[in-house]
Amino acid sequence: MRTVRFALRLLGREWRSGELGVLLLALIVAVGALSGVGFLVSRIRAAVALQASAILAADLRVESPRPIPAADFTAAAHRGLRSAYAIGMLSVVFHGERSQLTDLYAVSAGYPLRGRVLVAQRPFAPGTAIAGRPASGVVWADSRLIAALGAAVGSRLTIGAGTFTIGRVLISRPDQASTFTGLVPDLVMNAADVARTQLVQPGSRVRYSALFAGTPRRVRAFRSWLQAHLGTGERLRTLADASRQIHGALERAERFLNLAALAAVLLCAAAVAMAARRYVTRHLDTVALLKTLGATRRSVLGLAIAQLTAIGLLTATVGCALGALTQLWLVHALRGVLAAGGLPAPSLAPAAIGFTTALALLGGFALPPLLQLTRTPAVRVLRRDLEPPRAAMLLAFGPAAALLVLLIYWIVGETGLFLRLAIGLAGFIALLSAAGWALVRLASRLRGTVGIAWRYGLANLGRRRTDSVVQVVAFGTGIMALALLGILRTDLTGGWRRTLPADLPNYFFINIPPASRAGFAAFLRAQGAQPQRMLPLLRGRLTAIDGRPVESIHFPDPRGERFATREQNLTWSATLGSANRLLAGRWWSASEYGQPLVSVSSEFMRWLGLHLGEQLTFDVAGDHFTVRIASVRKVRWDSFKPNFFLVFAPGLLEKQTGTYLTSAYLTPRQARSLAQVAHRFPSVSIFDIDNLLRDVRAMLEKAILAVQSVFIFTLLAGLTVLLAAVQASSEQRRYESALLRTLGASRATVTQGVLAEFAALGALSGLIGAAGASAAAWYLTREVLNLPYRFNVPACLIAIIGGAVLVAASGWIATRATLNQPPLAALREGAQ
Amino acid sequence: MRECVLKAEHLTKTVDSPAGPLTIVHEVSVEIAAAETLAVIGPSGAGKSTLLALLAGLDLPTRGRVVLAGSDLTALDEDGRARVRGQHVGFVFQAFHLIPTLTALENVALPLELAGLPGAGAQARAALEHVGLAQRAGHYPRQLSGGEQQRVALARAFVRRPAVLFADEPTGNLDAQTGANIIERLFALNAEAGTTLILVTHDHALAARCARTLRMEAGRIL
């Protein structure tokens, strides 16, 4: 206890002397980055966990494009389970002249079996739970729908052929698709009203759900029964697979954000190591004196550990507070992307991670040098050249390296990915260090060609080469990440637009009944729009490949597995279509119409491991068709034209009941006439691509902003490395600037020299960051996003100039105190 | 004869140098009685400071042994020697060796704090008062003149009333007038506390104030 008190008092003195600033800052930034991401993820996780119990609105759920057989409900009732059902479909809802594509959700009595429906009297207000469902003739519309339509509680809405009153504002229902709000607003209505809308026509795209709930034992028994009696196209959803998809997406997001935070932690570790090295150098005399005055090695070590622990606890507390603020900012930045209605409070686990990080960084990077410090010989009080014996490399760097490896492994959590990442990271740092080293070397060679101030600055850069390279790497990484995200944001939102012609279809129409096909095309033409080709749309399921049932085939690609178990959109066509290119096989001629042939997209071929000429068997509404793969197509999916994975030869599927789809470009004036569609063609659903694109872009920008916010920590970490380096060289700088001033240099010259040094350092980092970001953006836009790459000159200039200004300003602020000291005092200190 | 407080037998210190083994202290044997004042004089490089380091247990001899206040320093480990120093020894150095981040008062209190003695603050304040620096208690070393810093070091050296005080060129960094003041105080405190004083210097006038003088040259006592 006495040691702790004494250690704290000494620490207080250190704090007041400003010696600890960099160490504290580095630790706070590291803890802030990790805990900020941790708090955010914990809140989203808690939201997911809350929803997982109610995400199905049931314990078991069967989903199907066709009505669920009554036998299922009877069987459930026999087994003592409660049941309900829901019918979902997309349709346009009208309020006067205004319209909005909406997800209609009609529910039976008893809905929801699990979870709660929250409603309010005003849009975007906190919801209260409500029992029961809307009465007949009444709907609950969600806030976005009410806002989009300019409606209010009590307004009358037209849905298909029926008219309904908004009874409440729907705030949330348990079985909303996921934590992330969908793009389409939501409306709950009474299942008994579906007939009045006349929206359900033969071939309409409707989702039928049966909901079951009961005791776990009964649910388990019923699940086995259901599995044995599952019809074609029917899908059984349990709690486990309902949350798996969200967890997958969340885990990827978490991993990415954590890696961004980890980059900051790595840089902070470098700053901690540098600060600790300086601390040791400055405390050799103190330790020697303490030993001379009777302190044992154990008591010196006790002092050091007590001080480190105090520093760790203090910085972890402040860092966690910073993390909590960061998380608030991230939630704010992500508003609209994350579920409305507020996230649950964050858990305390990230705070524990923050404390562990702070203590681990100190233990790994500061404790080994401090252990060295305790070995300082007492006789140093008489002979200042004596230093503690050098530790073996393994002892000095071993714990730190092991700690870093463990930290990365813990965040990545997967051995294969960890190994790839570790190798990639090592390669990346080596490349960046080599580039930094070459640039620093080049810059110091240039000094013969520039004025005195720049010569002094560039000479400094070259002389402290290792420190310079570490700083260039640190800043370069931060700038690269920020620039890359900036470039991608521009490319994603602008590049997409660039690839599209101005008169590209902006409205898609689906669920056009075969009987209304000609009438609908005439209607569009009457409005002045030119409809694209009208394509039939059928739903069918792949059941066998070359006679082998798909259930018995293992698909290595999970996307293949999904395609084999889900219903597919099928069409037939006489022509190939402008966004399609043949890769293999032959497109059918008129003489082959009616033959069992199918053309398959290249992705579908790859995911299912198919080959040209293989036989595929499909179940279309109970009828089985076996067709041969006649050709393979490369499809441009971003062409905004209707495209299909599977296209059949004409004359084969015509007898099946299906619907048609088409697209058209409508000017805003023409689009107003779409209000009539609901009256004349009630089953037709309209997709407004303009709105959809705008929403996607807004969400993307918010997500990128959030990620960029996390990378600000990387830049902050870079600054701590700079401060650590400046602090480490401050005595030397103080002495040199005094010497220069004694020799007649003005303060302005010395300041210019410092500015030149740091501006060069920042510009070099910016150059590396811009080059790296451009290379990564080139790869990502071309290979992953399939967009044309355009070299982003402004982003590169901002990176280089911004880097120079930021680092020069920070360097100047950090060294100002050393430059302001009177030359005599500095020379005296330097001479000692 | 008074009780012997420090005894060195056949002390030899050899170090490795680029030119081969170098003997800095050669077969030195000496006995120092309680409250005795002893000056070690000699030119630079004679081995005076090394002898002082060996006698105070700051360093270990290659051969021979040192018994300080009844403890054989050469038989103790580093921590054992530190404990003996903390209990029985005080130091005054040429370079003052004050801790820059601690105030004058805290520097003086340091040996008491390290030993875990109660009332460290009050005793340190009294010691500072004794060297005429009570009003400077809250100042940091950089805010004090060289003479004042050495007075703080004197207060620190005497605050635990050590049996032996080692002083290594205590006036080396001070001007003549300040140096003379410091020496006056050193001897006054020494007389008052009855401490054994071992003073390393190359100043013959200063050495003459001690009861006994050891003259060193090339590592040997002449």
Interface residues (C-beta under 8 A of the other chain):
Chain A: R2 F6 R9 L10 R13 E14 R16 S17 E19 D285 T286 L289 L290 K291 T292 L293 G294 A295 T296 R297 R298 S299 P377 A378 V379 V381 L382 R383
Chain B: S49 L52 A53 A56 L58 D59 E78 D79 R81 A82 R83 R85 G86 Q87 V89 F91 F93 H97 I99 P100 T101 L102 E106 L110 P111 E113 L114 A115 G116 R156 D168
